[in-house]
Amino acid sequence: MSDTSFESRWRAAAVIASAALLSACATGPGIHHGSDPRFAATLPAEPLSPEYNQGAIYQPAFAQSLFEDYKARRVGDVLTVLLVERTEAQKSANASTSKDASVQLPAPSLGGRTPTHNGVPLFPIEGAATRSFEGQGGAAQSNMLEGSIAVTVANVLPNGNLVVQGEKWVRINQGEEYIRLRGIVRPVDIAPDNTVLSTQIADAQVAYGGTGVVASSSAPGWLSRFFSSPLWPF
């Protein structure tokens, strides 16, 4: 093997390794189930052991009234959220300005006479300026998300409101789609069938996305992202 062939192969390997390293740095660890603790499921509290409940069968923390619907109200309870998100936004702007200015002064006189050359006054003072600007812009955006997701109660606030959080993953062929949700729910907004609309959740954080081959093919590569980033000066 010649030195030239070895050097060319070494350069090709270095280029491939550098591209893989840059791609890994740009991609990061990725998104997967349980990667964000803000949307992790919350388990209910453990019941008191027999030596601390004084032998009673009744447990106040796990009691269920005979005259009320079974709805989420404790840490670890499951609540179904109906996603009915729909947003539309439009914006347009128009601007137009113009300005004209002119200045005209007679030629100066010397000894009471205006200096001329071939009958044309010398040193005339005239000026004109015109300035105009026109601008127009517009933007429109529409989003819609429908479906459902079951979440768990992560915390019960002092006023009785419930902090809920959860995520839902669906694997389709070579990719996965996920829905993540977190927010605050009023118990009065929970329907008798233990469901609540996503539009009734305060401080809602709803995320929908995907991973896998389809998601990767629809996203630009690391080099395209570099040329589109603020780091590219041109």
Secondary structure, DSSP 4 states (H G I P E B T S, - for coil): --HHHHHHHHHHHHHHHHHHHHHHHHH-S---TTS-GGG---PPPPPPPTTTTTT-S--GGG---TTS-----STT-EEEEEEEEEEEEEEEEEEEEEEEEEEEEPPP-BTTB--EETTEESS-EEEEEEEEEEEEEEEEEEEEEEEEEEEEEEEE-TTS-EEEEEEEEEEETTEEEEEEEEEEE-GGGS-TTSEEEGGG-EEEEEEEEEEEHHHHHTS--HHHHHHHSTT---
